[in-house]
Amino acid sequence: MPEHRFVPTEATRGRLIDAATREFAERGVFAASLIEITRRAGQRNRGAVHYHFGSRLGLLCAVLAEHTEFLARREGELLHAAQLTPDDDVRSVVVTRSELVVPVVEAFLGARGSAHE
């Protein structure tokens, strides 16, 4: 009889979140394949995302929750830098607004190291 390995739910959730983070970064949230996410996470059950998160949106919320602390810290750093520029410096305001997207991209691309620090 084949031996079945038991993988704790939290470990499975973590691998799905890591895989989704990368897949969402590479393909976009709505273009990402849930089947590819489950494959990247080492899951054979195609319904793993729905079992653990309920939907694509639930998985996205879990990915964002995983990175909330990092995102808040980086956004704070960027906003602080913006506050140090003169009020009439329109170029800095435009650059700073576009830089607020940087923490999200960094989180999705793993710029801070592993997804589970």
The first five atom37 places (N, CA, C, CB, O) and aatype in JSON, in Angstrom:
{
  "aatype": [12, 14, 6, 8, 1, 13, 19, 14, 16, 6, 0, 16, 1, 7, 1, 10, 9, 3, 0, 0, 16, 1, 6, 13, 0, 6, 1, 7, 19, 13, 0, 0, 15, 10, 9, 6, 9, 16, 1, 1, 0, 7, 5, 1, 2, 1, 7, 0, 19, 8, 18, 8, 13, 7, 15, 1, 10, 7, 10, 10, 4, 0, 19, 10, 0, 6, 8, 16, 6, 13, 10, 0, 1, 1, 6, 7, 6, 10, 10, 8, 0, 0, 5, 10, 16, 14, 3, 3, 3, 19, 1, 15, 19, 19, 19, 16, 1, 15, 6, 10, 19, 19, 14, 19, 19, 6, 0, 13, 10, 7, 0, 1, 7, 15, 0, 8, 6],
  "atom_mask": [
    [1, 1, 1, 1, 1],
    [1, 1, 1, 1, 1],
    [1, 1, 1, 1, 1],
    [1, 1, 1, 1, 1],
    [1, 1, 1, 1, 1],
    [1, 1, 1, 1, 1],
    [1, 1, 1, 1, 1],
    [1, 1, 1, 1, 1],
    [1, 1, 1, 1, 1],
    [1, 1, 1, 1, 1],
    [1, 1, 1, 1, 1],
    [1, 1, 1, 1, 1],
    [1, 1, 1, 1, 1],
    [1, 1, 1, 0, 1],
    [1, 1, 1, 1, 1],
    [1, 1, 1, 1, 1],
    [1, 1, 1, 1, 1],
    [1, 1, 1, 1, 1],
    [1, 1, 1, 1, 1],
    [1, 1, 1, 1, 1],
    [1, 1, 1, 1, 1],
    [1, 1, 1, 1, 1],
    [1, 1, 1, 1, 1],
    [1, 1, 1, 1, 1],
    [1, 1, 1, 1, 1],
    [1, 1, 1, 1, 1],
    [1, 1, 1, 1, 1],
    [1, 1, 1, 0, 1],
    [1, 1, 1, 1, 1],
    [1, 1, 1, 1, 1],
    [1, 1, 1, 1, 1],
    [1, 1, 1, 1, 1],
    [1, 1, 1, 1, 1],
    [1, 1, 1, 1, 1],
    [1, 1, 1, 1, 1],
    [1, 1, 1, 1, 1],
    [1, 1, 1, 1, 1],
    [1, 1, 1, 1, 1],
    [1, 1, 1, 1, 1],
    [1, 1, 1, 1, 1],
    [1, 1, 1, 1, 1],
    [1, 1, 1, 0, 1],
    [1, 1, 1, 1, 1],
    [1, 1, 1, 1, 1],
    [1, 1, 1, 1, 1],
    [1, 1, 1, 1, 1],
    [1, 1, 1, 0, 1],
    [1, 1, 1, 1, 1],
    [1, 1, 1, 1, 1],
    [1, 1, 1, 1, 1],
    [1, 1, 1, 1, 1],
    [1, 1, 1, 1, 1],
    [1, 1, 1, 1, 1],
    [1, 1, 1, 0, 1],
    [1, 1, 1, 1, 1],
    [1, 1, 1, 1, 1],
    [1, 1, 1, 1, 1],
    [1, 1, 1, 0, 1],
    [1, 1, 1, 1, 1],
    [1, 1, 1, 1, 1],
    [1, 1, 1, 1, 1],
    [1, 1, 1, 1, 1],
    [1, 1, 1, 1, 1],
    [1, 1, 1, 1, 1],
    [1, 1, 1, 1, 1],
    [1, 1, 1, 1, 1],
    [1, 1, 1, 1, 1],
    [1, 1, 1, 1, 1],
    [1, 1, 1, 1, 1],
    [1, 1, 1, 1, 1],
    [1, 1, 1, 1, 1],
    [1, 1, 1, 1, 1],
    [1, 1, 1, 1, 1],
    [1, 1, 1, 1, 1],
    [1, 1, 1, 1, 1],
    [1, 1, 1, 0, 1],
    [1, 1, 1, 1, 1],
    [1, 1, 1, 1, 1],
    [1, 1, 1, 1, 1],
    [1, 1, 1, 1, 1],
    [1, 1, 1, 1, 1],
    [1, 1, 1, 1, 1],
    [1, 1, 1, 1, 1],
    [1, 1, 1, 1, 1],
    [1, 1, 1, 1, 1],
    [1, 1, 1, 1, 1],
    [1, 1, 1, 1, 1],
    [1, 1, 1, 1, 1],
    [1, 1, 1, 1, 1],
    [1, 1, 1, 1, 1],
    [1, 1, 1, 1, 1],
    [1, 1, 1, 1, 1],
    [1, 1, 1, 1, 1],
    [1, 1, 1, 1, 1],
    [1, 1, 1, 1, 1],
    [1, 1, 1, 1, 1],
    [1, 1, 1, 1, 1],
    [1, 1, 1, 1, 1],
    [1, 1, 1, 1, 1],
    [1, 1, 1, 1, 1],
    [1, 1, 1, 1, 1],
    [1, 1, 1, 1, 1],
    [1, 1, 1, 1, 1],
    [1, 1, 1, 1, 1],
    [1, 1, 1, 1, 1],
    [1, 1, 1, 1, 1],
    [1, 1, 1, 1, 1],
    [1, 1, 1, 1, 1],
    [1, 1, 1, 1, 1],
    [1, 1, 1, 0, 1],
    [1, 1, 1, 1, 1],
    [1, 1, 1, 1, 1],
    [1, 1, 1, 0, 1],
    [1, 1, 1, 1, 1],
    [1, 1, 1, 1, 1],
    [1, 1, 1, 1, 1],
    [1, 1, 1, 1, 1]
  ],
  "atom_positions": [
    [[0.84, -1.18, 0.0], [0.0, 0.0, 0.0], [0.89, 1.25, 0.0], [-0.96, 0.0, 1.22], [1.83, 1.31, 0.79]],
    [[0.63, 2.25, -0.87], [1.48, 3.44, -0.93], [1.37, 4.25, 0.36], [1.1, 4.31, -2.13], [0.32, 4.33, 0.99]],
    [[2.51, 4.84, 0.72], [2.54, 5.66, 1.93], [2.07, 7.08, 1.58], [3.98, 5.69, 2.56], [2.53, 7.66, 0.6]],
    [[1.16, 7.62, 2.38], [0.66, 8.98, 2.16], [1.27, 9.88, 3.22], [-0.9, 9.04, 2.2], [1.2, 9.6, 4.42]],
    [[1.86, 10.97, 2.75], [2.43, 11.93, 3.68], [1.37, 12.93, 4.09], [3.64, 12.66, 3.06], [0.62, 13.43, 3.25]],
    [[1.3, 13.22, 5.38], [0.39, 14.24, 5.88], [1.15, 15.56, 5.94], [-0.18, 13.85, 7.27], [2.21, 15.64, 6.56]],
    [[0.61, 16.58, 5.3], [1.22, 17.9, 5.34], [0.29, 18.82, 6.11], [1.49, 18.46, 3.89], [-0.87, 18.98, 5.74]],
    [[0.79, 19.43, 7.19], [-0.08, 20.31, 7.98], [-0.7, 21.43, 7.14], [0.72, 20.91, 9.13], [-0.1, 21.94, 6.2]],
    [[-1.9, 21.78, 7.5], [-2.66, 22.79, 6.77], [-1.91, 24.11, 6.66], [-4.0, 23.02, 7.43], [-1.9, 24.72, 5.59]],
    [[-1.3, 24.56, 7.73], [-0.59, 25.86, 7.7], [0.57, 25.82, 6.72], [-0.08, 26.23, 9.11], [0.83, 26.81, 6.04]],
    [[1.27, 24.7, 6.65], [2.37, 24.58, 5.69], [1.84, 24.65, 4.26], [3.15, 23.26, 5.92], [2.45, 25.29, 3.41]],
    [[0.73, 24.0, 4.02], [0.11, 24.03, 2.69], [-0.33, 25.44, 2.34], [-1.08, 23.06, 2.62], [-0.09, 25.92, 1.23]],
    [[-0.99, 26.09, 3.29], [-1.43, 27.48, 3.06], [-0.23, 28.37, 2.73], [-2.17, 28.03, 4.3], [-0.29, 29.18, 1.81]],
    [[0.85, 28.21, 3.48], [2.05, 29.03, 3.25], [2.64, 28.81, 1.87], [0.0, 0.0, 0.0], [3.05, 29.76, 1.21]],
    [[2.68, 27.55, 1.44], [3.21, 27.26, 0.1], [2.29, 27.82, -0.98], [3.39, 25.74, -0.1], [2.76, 28.31, -2.01]],
    [[0.99, 27.76, -0.76], [0.05, 28.34, -1.73], [0.2, 29.86, -1.8], [-1.41, 27.97, -1.36], [0.16, 30.44, -2.88]],
    [[0.39, 30.5, -0.65], [0.58, 31.95, -0.63], [1.88, 32.32, -1.35], [0.61, 32.47, 0.82], [1.89, 33.27, -2.14]],
    [[2.96, 31.59, -1.08], [4.23, 31.86, -1.77], [4.08, 31.7, -3.28], [5.34, 30.92, -1.24], [4.53, 32.54, -4.05]],
    [[3.45, 30.61, -3.69], [3.26, 30.35, -5.12], [2.38, 31.42, -5.76], [2.64, 28.95, -5.34], [2.66, 31.88, -6.86]],
    [[1.32, 31.82, -5.06], [0.43, 32.86, -5.59], [1.15, 34.2, -5.68], [-0.82, 32.99, -4.69], [0.95, 34.94, -6.65]],
    [[1.97, 34.52, -4.7], [2.73, 35.77, -4.74], [3.54, 35.84, -6.02], [3.66, 35.9, -3.5], [3.54, 36.86, -6.71]],
    [[4.23, 34.77, -6.33], [5.06, 34.76, -7.54], [4.22, 34.74, -8.82], [5.98, 33.54, -7.51], [4.52, 35.46, -9.77]],
    [[3.19, 33.94, -8.83], [2.34, 33.84, -10.02], [1.61, 35.17, -10.29], [1.31, 32.7, -9.85], [1.52, 35.61, -11.43]],
    [[1.09, 35.81, -9.23], [0.43, 37.1, -9.39], [1.42, 38.15, -9.91], [-0.19, 37.56, -8.06], [1.06, 38.97, -10.76]],
    [[2.65, 38.12, -9.4], [3.67, 39.09, -9.83], [4.03, 38.88, -11.3], [4.93, 38.98, -8.96], [4.21, 39.84, -12.04]],
    [[4.13, 37.64, -11.71], [4.55, 37.33, -13.07], [3.44, 37.53, -14.1], [5.05, 35.93, -13.15], [3.7, 38.0, -15.21]],
    [[2.21, 37.17, -13.74], [1.13, 37.16, -14.74], [0.0, 38.15, -14.46], [0.55, 35.79, -14.82], [-0.81, 38.42, -15.35]],
    [[-0.05, 38.69, -13.25], [-1.17, 39.54, -12.87], [-2.2, 38.72, -12.11], [0.0, 0.0, 0.0], [-2.3, 37.51, -12.3]],
    [[-2.94, 39.37, -11.25], [-3.87, 38.68, -10.37], [-4.92, 37.89, -11.14], [-4.54, 39.67, -9.45], [-5.2, 36.74, -10.8]],
    [[-5.49, 38.48, -12.17], [-6.59, 37.82, -12.86], [-6.15, 36.94, -14.01], [-7.55, 38.85, -13.36], [-6.93, 36.12, -14.49]],
    [[-4.91, 37.1, -14.47], [-4.39, 36.23, -15.53], [-3.69, 35.0, -14.96], [-3.42, 37.02, -16.43], [-3.47, 34.02, -15.66]],
    [[-3.35, 35.05, -13.68], [-2.66, 33.93, -13.04], [-3.56, 32.7, -13.03], [-2.23, 34.29, -11.6], [-4.78, 32.79, -12.83]],
    [[-2.95, 31.56, -13.25], [-3.69, 30.3, -13.26], [-3.72, 29.7, -11.85], [-3.04, 29.3, -14.27], [-2.67, 29.5, -11.24]],
    [[-4.91, 29.43, -11.35], [-5.02, 28.8, -10.03], [-4.45, 27.39, -10.06], [-6.48, 28.77, -9.57], [-3.91, 26.91, -9.06]],
    [[-4.56, 26.73, -11.19], [-3.97, 25.39, -11.33], [-2.45, 25.49, -11.26], [-4.42, 24.73, -12.66], [-1.8, 24.65, -10.63]],
    [[-1.88, 26.5, -11.91], [-0.43, 26.68, -11.86], [0.02, 27.01, -10.44], [0.01, 27.8, -12.84], [1.08, 26.56, -10.0]],
    [[-0.77, 27.79, -9.74], [-0.44, 28.11, -8.34], [-0.4, 26.83, -7.51], [-1.46, 29.11, -7.75], [0.52, 26.63, -6.72]],
    [[-1.4, 25.99, -7.67], [-1.41, 24.74, -6.9], [-0.24, 23.85, -7.3], [-2.74, 23.98, -7.1], [0.34, 23.18, -6.44]],
    [[0.11, 23.83, -8.57], [1.25, 23.04, -9.03], [2.55, 23.56, -8.41], [1.34, 23.07, -10.56], [3.37, 22.79, -7.91]],
    [[2.74, 24.9, -8.46], [3.94, 25.51, -7.88], [4.05, 25.24, -6.38], [3.94, 27.01, -8.14], [5.15, 25.16, -5.83]],
    [[2.92, 25.1, -5.74], [2.9, 24.85, -4.3], [3.08, 23.37, -3.98], [1.58, 25.35, -3.69], [3.12, 22.98, -2.81]],
    [[3.2, 22.56, -5.01], [3.41, 21.13, -4.8], [2.14, 20.38, -4.43], [0.0, 0.0, 0.0], [2.2, 19.3, -3.84]],
    [[1.0, 20.95, -4.78], [-0.28, 20.32, -4.46], [-0.8, 19.56, -5.67], [-1.31, 21.37, -4.01], [-0.73, 20.05, -6.8]],
    [[-1.32, 18.39, -5.44], [-1.94, 17.62, -6.53], [-3.44, 17.9, -6.6], [-1.68, 16.11, -6.34], [-4.06, 17.67, -7.64]],
    [[-4.01, 18.38, -5.52], [-5.44, 18.66, -5.47], [-5.71, 20.0, -6.15], [-5.96, 18.67, -4.0], [-5.32, 21.04, -5.62]],
    [[-6.36, 19.98, -7.28], [-6.64, 21.22, -8.02], [-7.54, 22.18, -7.25], [-7.28, 20.88, -9.36], [-7.56, 23.37, -7.53]],
    [[-8.28, 21.66, -6.28], [-9.18, 22.5, -5.49], [-8.54, 23.09, -4.25], [0.0, 0.0, 0.0], [-9.24, 23.64, -3.39]],
    [[-7.23, 22.98, -4.13], [-6.55, 23.43, -2.91], [-6.77, 24.91, -2.62], [-5.06, 23.14, -3.01], [-6.97, 25.3, -1.47]],
    [[-6.73, 25.74, -3.65], [-6.93, 27.18, -3.44], [-8.32, 27.43, -2.89], [-6.73, 27.96, -4.76], [-8.48, 28.19, -1.93]],
    [[-9.33, 26.8, -3.48], [-10.7, 27.0, -3.01], [-10.91, 26.4, -1.62], [-11.69, 26.39, -4.01], [-11.66, 26.96, -0.82]],
    [[-10.27, 25.3, -1.34], [-10.39, 24.68, -0.02], [-9.81, 25.59, 1.06], [-9.67, 23.31, 0.0], [-10.43, 25.78, 2.1]],
    [[-8.63, 26.14, 0.81], [-7.94, 26.94, 1.83], [-8.37, 28.41, 1.87], [-6.47, 26.87, 1.61], [-8.33, 29.03, 2.93]],
    [[-8.77, 28.97, 0.72], [-9.03, 30.42, 0.66], [-10.41, 30.78, 0.15], [-8.01, 31.06, -0.21], [-10.81, 31.94, 0.25]],
    [[-11.15, 29.83, -0.39], [-12.51, 30.1, -0.86], [-12.61, 30.58, -2.29], [0.0, 0.0, 0.0], [-13.57, 30.26, -2.99]],
    [[-11.63, 31.37, -2.73], [-11.68, 31.94, -4.07], [-10.34, 32.59, -4.4], [-12.84, 32.97, -4.2], [-9.44, 32.65, -3.56]],
    [[-10.24, 33.08, -5.63], [-9.06, 33.85, -6.05], [-8.93, 35.1, -5.17], [-9.15, 34.24, -7.57], [-7.84, 35.45, -4.74]],
    [[-10.05, 35.76, -4.91], [-10.03, 36.96, -4.07], [-9.56, 36.63, -2.66], [-11.43, 37.61, -4.02], [-8.78, 37.38, -2.07]],
    [[-10.02, 35.52, -2.12], [-9.56, 35.1, -0.79], [-8.07, 34.85, -0.77], [0.0, 0.0, 0.0], [-7.39, 35.18, 0.2]],
    [[-7.55, 34.25, -1.83], [-6.11, 34.02, -1.94], [-5.36, 35.34, -2.06], [-5.79, 33.12, -3.16], [-4.32, 35.52, -1.43]],
    [[-5.88, 36.27, -2.85], [-5.25, 37.59, -2.98], [-5.21, 38.28, -1.62], [-6.01, 38.46, -4.0], [-4.19, 38.87, -1.26]],
    [[-6.29, 38.22, -0.88], [-6.32, 38.83, 0.46], [-5.27, 38.21, 1.37], [-7.71, 38.68, 1.09], [-4.62, 38.91, 2.15]],
    [[-5.09, 36.9, 1.27], [-4.08, 36.22, 2.08], [-2.67, 36.64, 1.67], [-4.22, 34.69, 1.94], [-1.8, 36.82, 2.53]],
    [[-2.45, 36.82, 0.37], [-1.13, 37.28, -0.11], [-0.85, 38.68, 0.44], [-1.08, 37.29, -1.67], [0.23, 38.94, 0.96]],
    [[-1.83, 39.57, 0.32], [-1.64, 40.94, 0.81], [-1.46, 40.97, 2.33], [-2.82, 41.81, 0.41], [-0.63, 41.73, 2.84]],
    [[-2.22, 40.15, 3.05], [-2.09, 40.1, 4.5], [-0.69, 39.62, 4.9], [-3.15, 39.18, 5.11], [-0.13, 40.07, 5.9]],
    [[-0.15, 38.71, 4.12], [1.19, 38.18, 4.4], [2.25, 39.27, 4.31], [1.52, 37.05, 3.43], [3.27, 39.21, 4.99]],
    [[2.0, 40.27, 3.46], [2.99, 41.31, 3.2], [2.62, 42.67, 3.8], [3.18, 41.46, 1.73], [3.29, 43.67, 3.52]],
    [[1.58, 42.73, 4.61], [1.09, 44.01, 5.12], [2.14, 44.8, 5.89], [-0.09, 43.77, 6.02], [2.3, 46.0, 5.65]],
    [[2.86, 44.15, 6.79], [3.87, 44.86, 7.58], [4.95, 45.47, 6.7], [4.5, 43.91, 8.61], [5.32, 46.63, 6.86]],
    [[5.45, 44.68, 5.76], [6.47, 45.17, 4.84], [5.94, 46.33, 4.01], [6.96, 44.03, 3.93], [6.62, 47.35, 3.86]],
    [[4.73, 46.18, 3.46], [4.15, 47.23, 2.63], [3.97, 48.52, 3.41], [2.81, 46.78, 2.06], [4.28, 49.6, 2.9]],
    [[3.46, 48.43, 4.62], [3.25, 49.62, 5.44], [4.57, 50.32, 5.75], [2.52, 49.25, 6.75], [4.65, 51.55, 5.7]],
    [[5.59, 49.54, 6.07], [6.9, 50.12, 6.4], [7.48, 50.85, 5.18], [7.87, 49.03, 6.88], [7.95, 51.98, 5.31]],
    [[7.45, 50.2, 4.01], [8.02, 50.82, 2.81], [7.22, 52.05, 2.37], [8.07, 49.8, 1.66], [7.8, 53.05, 1.96]],
    [[5.9, 51.97, 2.46], [5.09, 53.14, 2.11], [5.39, 54.3, 3.04], [3.59, 52.79, 2.15], [5.47, 55.44, 2.6]],
    [[5.57, 54.0, 4.33], [5.93, 55.04, 5.3], [7.26, 55.7, 4.95], [0.0, 0.0, 0.0], [7.39, 56.92, 5.04]],
    [[8.23, 54.89, 4.56], [9.54, 55.42, 4.17], [9.41, 56.35, 2.96], [10.51, 54.28, 3.85], [10.02, 57.42, 2.92]],
    [[8.63, 55.92, 1.98], [8.46, 56.73, 0.77], [7.68, 58.01, 1.06], [7.74, 55.91, -0.31], [8.0, 59.07, 0.52]],
    [[6.66, 57.92, 1.9], [5.9, 59.13, 2.26], [6.76, 60.11, 3.06], [4.65, 58.76, 3.07], [6.66, 61.32, 2.88]],
    [[7.59, 59.59, 3.94], [8.5, 60.45, 4.71], [9.44, 61.19, 3.76], [9.31, 59.61, 5.74], [9.67, 62.39, 3.92]],
    [[9.99, 60.47, 2.79], [10.87, 61.1, 1.81], [10.13, 62.19, 1.04], [11.44, 60.05, 0.83], [10.7, 63.24, 0.74]],
    [[8.87, 61.95, 0.72], [8.06, 62.94, 0.0], [7.83, 64.18, 0.84], [6.72, 62.33, -0.42], [7.8, 65.3, 0.31]],
    [[7.66, 64.0, 2.14], [7.41, 65.15, 3.03], [8.63, 66.06, 3.14], [7.01, 64.67, 4.42], [8.5, 67.22, 3.52]],
    [[9.79, 65.56, 2.81], [11.01, 66.35, 2.88], [11.24, 67.21, 1.64], [12.2, 65.45, 3.08], [12.17, 68.01, 1.61]],
    [[10.4, 67.05, 0.62], [10.52, 67.85, -0.6], [9.65, 69.09, -0.49], [10.13, 67.02, -1.85], [8.65, 69.09, 0.22]],
    [[10.03, 70.16, -1.19], [9.22, 71.38, -1.15], [7.81, 71.14, -1.69], [9.91, 72.49, -1.97], [7.6, 70.32, -2.58]],
    [[6.84, 71.87, -1.12], [5.44, 71.71, -1.52], [5.19, 72.03, -2.99], [4.56, 72.58, -0.67], [4.28, 71.47, -3.6]],
    [[5.99, 72.94, -3.56], [5.76, 73.33, -4.95], [6.54, 72.47, -5.95], [6.12, 74.8, -5.14], [6.6, 72.79, -7.14]],
    [[7.14, 71.41, -5.47], [7.91, 70.51, -6.34], [6.98, 69.45, -6.92], [9.09, 69.84, -5.54], [6.88, 68.34, -6.4]],
    [[6.29, 69.81, -8.01], [5.29, 68.95, -8.62], [5.92, 67.65, -9.11], [4.6, 69.67, -9.78], [5.31, 66.59, -8.98]],
    [[7.11, 67.72, -9.65], [7.77, 66.51, -10.15], [7.94, 65.49, -9.03], [9.15, 66.87, -10.76], [7.71, 64.3, -9.24]],
    [[8.33, 65.93, -7.86], [8.51, 65.0, -6.74], [7.19, 64.36, -6.32], [9.13, 65.73, -5.55], [7.15, 63.18, -5.97]],
    [[6.11, 65.14, -6.37], [4.81, 64.59, -6.01], [4.41, 63.48, -6.98], [3.73, 65.69, -6.01], [3.95, 62.42, -6.56]],
    [[4.61, 63.73, -8.28], [4.27, 62.72, -9.29], [5.15, 61.49, -9.11], [4.43, 63.3, -10.72], [4.64, 60.37, -9.15]],
    [[6.43, 61.68, -8.91], [7.35, 60.56, -8.73], [6.99, 59.79, -7.46], [8.81, 61.05, -8.66], [6.97, 58.56, -7.47]],
    [[6.69, 60.51, -6.37], [6.35, 59.86, -5.11], [5.07, 59.05, -5.25], [6.21, 60.89, -4.0], [4.98, 57.94, -4.73]],
    [[4.07, 59.6, -5.92], [2.81, 58.85, -6.11], [3.07, 57.56, -6.87], [1.76, 59.7, -6.85], [2.51, 56.52, -6.53]],
    [[3.9, 57.62, -7.89], [4.2, 56.39, -8.64], [5.06, 55.44, -7.81], [4.91, 56.73, -9.97], [4.97, 54.23, -7.97]],
    [[5.89, 55.99, -6.92], [6.74, 55.15, -6.07], [5.94, 54.41, -5.0], [7.81, 55.99, -5.4], [6.43, 53.43, -4.44]],
    [[4.73, 54.84, -4.71], [3.91, 54.12, -3.74], [3.56, 52.72, -4.23], [2.64, 54.9, -3.43], [3.19, 51.86, -3.44]],
    [[3.69, 52.51, -5.53], [3.45, 51.19, -6.1], [4.67, 50.29, -5.86], [3.13, 51.3, -7.6], [4.54, 49.06, -5.84]],
    [[5.83, 50.9, -5.7], [7.08, 50.14, -5.55], [7.02, 49.09, -4.45], [8.22, 51.09, -5.27], [7.43, 47.95, -4.7]],
    [[6.51, 49.39, -3.24], [6.5, 48.34, -2.21], [5.7, 47.1, -2.6], [5.95, 48.91, -0.93], [6.07, 45.98, -2.25]],
    [[4.62, 47.3, -3.31], [3.81, 46.16, -3.72], [4.59, 45.3, -4.71], [2.47, 46.63, -4.35], [4.6, 44.08, -4.6]],
    [[5.23, 45.95, -5.66], [6.02, 45.22, -6.64], [7.18, 44.51, -5.94], [6.55, 46.17, -7.74], [7.48, 43.35, -6.24]],
    [[7.85, 45.21, -5.01], [8.95, 44.58, -4.28], [8.48, 43.35, -3.52], [9.59, 45.58, -3.32], [9.15, 42.32, -3.52]],
    [[7.33, 43.45, -2.89], [6.81, 42.31, -2.13], [6.5, 41.15, -3.06], [5.55, 42.71, -1.35], [6.85, 40.01, -2.76]],
    [[5.86, 41.44, -4.18], [5.49, 40.37, -5.1], [6.71, 39.73, -5.77], [4.55, 40.91, -6.15], [6.71, 38.54, -6.08]],
    [[7.74, 40.54, -5.99], [8.93, 39.99, -6.64], [9.93, 39.44, -5.64], [9.59, 41.05, -7.5], [10.98, 38.93, -6.03]],
    [[9.61, 39.54, -4.36], [10.48, 38.95, -3.36], [11.72, 39.78, -3.07], [0.0, 0.0, 0.0], [12.75, 39.23, -2.69]],
    [[11.64, 41.09, -3.25], [12.8, 41.94, -3.03], [13.26, 41.93, -1.57], [12.5, 43.35, -3.47], [14.41, 42.29, -1.28]],
    [[12.4, 41.55, -0.66], [12.79, 41.54, 0.74], [13.29, 40.17, 1.2], [11.62, 41.98, 1.59], [13.48, 39.95, 2.39]],
    [[13.48, 39.27, 0.28], [13.94, 37.93, 0.65], [12.8, 36.95, 0.5], [0.0, 0.0, 0.0], [11.98, 37.08, -0.42]],
    [[12.73, 35.98, 1.38], [11.66, 34.97, 1.29], [10.33, 35.6, 1.65], [11.96, 33.77, 2.21], [10.27, 36.61, 2.36]],
    [[9.29, 35.02, 1.17], [7.95, 35.55, 1.43], [7.54, 35.36, 2.87], [6.94, 34.88, 0.52], [6.61, 36.02, 3.34]],
    [[8.21, 34.48, 3.6], [7.84, 34.23, 4.99], [9.0, 34.53, 5.91], [7.38, 32.78, 5.18], [9.63, 33.6, 6.43]],
    [[9.31, 35.82, 6.12], [10.4, 36.18, 7.02], [9.91, 36.19, 8.43], [11.0, 37.53, 6.67], [10.68, 36.47, 9.35]]
  ]
}
